[in-house]
Amino acid sequence: MVYEALNDVGDHKTNLIIILNDNEMSISNNVGGLSNHFNDIRISSSYNKLKEKVHLKLDKKKKVVNTLHRLKSAVKSLFVNSSFFEDLGIKYIGVMDGHNLKELDHVFKKVKNYQGPVVIHVATKKGLGYTPAMENPGAFHAVGPFDIATGEAKKKGGITYSSAFGTSMVNLAKKEEKLVAITAAMTSGTGLSNFQKEYPSRFFDVGIAEEHATTFAAGLASQELIPVFAVYSTFLQRAFDQILHDVCMPNLPVIFALDRAGIVGNDGETHQGVFDLSYLSLMPNMTIVVPKCTEEIEPILEFAIQRNSPIAIRYPRGRDDIELKPLKKFTLGKWEVVSKGEKIAILAVGKMVGKALLAKEKSKENIEVINACFVKPIDEKMLDELIKRKMTLITIEDNSLINGFSSQVLSYLNLKNAASKVYTMGYQDHFIVHGSVEELYTLEHINVEDIVEKIKEISKVNKM
């Protein structure tokens, strides 16, 4: 979109001031050809200082302008290649010290009267003023509580889903030489740092370019490699068209590892990963599988490697809420009965399995808890058995209810003309606001207490 916008404003000579804040970082270090080009420009500061004076201080008379234009071209050829922006018809000024407010104020006052678009390239230091952040900016991109004196994070106990994924990738890469990993500037965030160190030739960071990462993965898959694209759930939305046309339509075995699925808490409204089950479910050839605990990440990856078609593995941010016995082997479309019961069955997806078990314990009702690990395809055989047993169903998912897991269940029951009563728990037709995970579960009526209340409500109705 940035390239498309630059192409448009350069062609139409739009009066627009663009600030390029260049701190040499995305989330991890910048990668790619454009980043290298900006590095060259920063190195060529002598040319840019001279050019700034040309733009801001010299006489505008025609003869002088023509002379200076020739001078500028000659000097430029000595220092840098033709500017990316100027080739698009956009004036370029830089590199400015982004921390020198007096200098920036002077430049902004000058360029506001320019005709046409102009880019002001400012260099800044990520984390300036706080030594731990300056020394390790990637770790301070998004942080929880930490010791301000040392910069050390105040870590909670237990392994995270991201680290479980990263460890599993390294383990499986030892056995499967065709396994490769792709990230969109999220090496550390998705747990791939160790994979990068162990297998640098099998690791690809394409920068913040999820659309390209998806089609790139499709290309690798077409050449019999096994690509795993690790990406935050909310960011994969950008690649909807590429998933549909470049991966699912040719039925290529790309593995999508969807980190930060469901509510993510303090990362904010834009980062809530509550739509992936909905938009991936509608895509032909796509399989969606969800672990209920961190220990299921590796066996699901093993299943995905053997699947030979598109598959999405969807897991939340953080750690397990309670200790659960992991499944060691996954069979396509087969769910797991975690706790036997009667009359009421909870079909829970992923992290919600733990909450369902806690709700069963707290309610003291003899309900059945099912790990609906496959959202697509659903376990039709198990649903048939539940229908036969005349069970009341509760579906719980950390996703929008519109076209989510509950929609798949309701659609199947409708197809079978089943009389089973179904209660759905998930997110309504709105965006999830900013807040901690538990605060938002309470706000969205999907915490343990809400499940307990739903169980009591249904039990009361069943006894009438």
C-alpha positions, 0 to 999 in steps of 0.5 A: 500500500505504501508503494501504491500511495507513493506512486499515486502522489508522485504522479499527481504531484499531491501537496503532501509531507511524508515523514520517514522515521528511520530507526533501522528497526521494524520489530527486529532489525530491518531487512530487504533491498529498500532498507539497504538503500536507506542505509546507503543514504544514511552513510552518504550524509555529506551529499544529503547535508549539501542537498538540504542546503540546496532545497532550503537556502539558495536563490530560486532564480531560474538560472541559479536553479538550473545551475544547481540542478546540474550541480546536484546531479553531479554531486549525487552521482559521486555519493549515492544512486538515484533516490528512490523517492525522486525517481517517483517524482517526490522531493527528498530531504534528509537525513535529518537528526530526528531527535533535534527538535529545533532543526526539525521545526526549521525544516517543517516550516520551510517545506510546508510551502513546497508544491508537490509531495516531499519526503523528510527522512529523519534518523532516530534511535529506538529506545533513546534515553534508556540504555537496556532498550537501546542495547536490545530494542527488539526485546522492548518493542512490546513489553510486560512488567520489567525491572526498570533498573536492569531492564529484565522482564518479570517473567511468569513461570511456564513455557509460552506457546511461542517458545513451544512452537520455536522449540518444536520447529528446531526439533522437527528440522533435525528430522525433516530437512525440507522444513523451512521457516518464514517470518514477516519481521517477527523472528523473536515474537514468533519464537524462531530465534533459535531456528534462525541460529541453527538453520540460517539457510532454511530461515527467511525473514521477508520484512513486514510483508505478509502478502509476499510471505504467503505467496513466497511460501506457496512458491517453496511448497510448489518445489516440494519444500515444507514452509511454515509461515509463523505470523500473528493472527491479526497480521495474517488478515492482510494476506487473505487473497494470497491464502485463497488464490495462491495457497488454497486454490492450488492446494499447496502444503503451506503451514500457517502457525498463527500466534497470538490467536484470540484475545491478546490483551494489552497489545490493543484493539488492532492485535486481537486475533479473533477472526482467523477461524472465521475467514480461514474456515470459508477457504476450500482445502484449508484445515484448521487445528487448535492445540489445547495446551503448549505440549500439543504444538509439536505433535500438531506440527508433525501432523501438519508436515504429513498433511500435504495440503494447506493447514493453519495451527492456531494458538494463543499468547502466553502460557497454559492456565492449567495443566492438561494431558496432551494428545500425542497423535492427531487424526484429521477431524477427530476430537477428544473427549477430555472429561466424560459426562451426561446431558450437557456437552461443552465443545471447547476450542483450544485454550477454552478447554481448560476453562471448560474443565474449571467450570465443570469443577466449579459447577459440580455438574456431571457435564462432558468436556470435549476438546474440539481440536479440529475446527475444520473439518469438524468431527461429524461422527462425534456430533452424530453420537451427541445428537443420538444421546440427546445432549445439550451443547455449549460451544466455546471459542476465543473467536467471533461467533460469525462464521466461527466454530459454532457456525460450523457446528450449527450448520452441520446440525441443521443439515442433519435436522437435529433437535439438539439445543445449542448455546454459543459462547464467543465474541459478538459482532463488534471489535474487541477493545483494549484491556487485559485478557481476563478483563476482556473475558469478563467483559465478553462473558466468556470467563469461567464464571460465565460458563458456570452460569450457563451450565446452571441455566441449562441444568435448571431447564433440563430438570423442568 
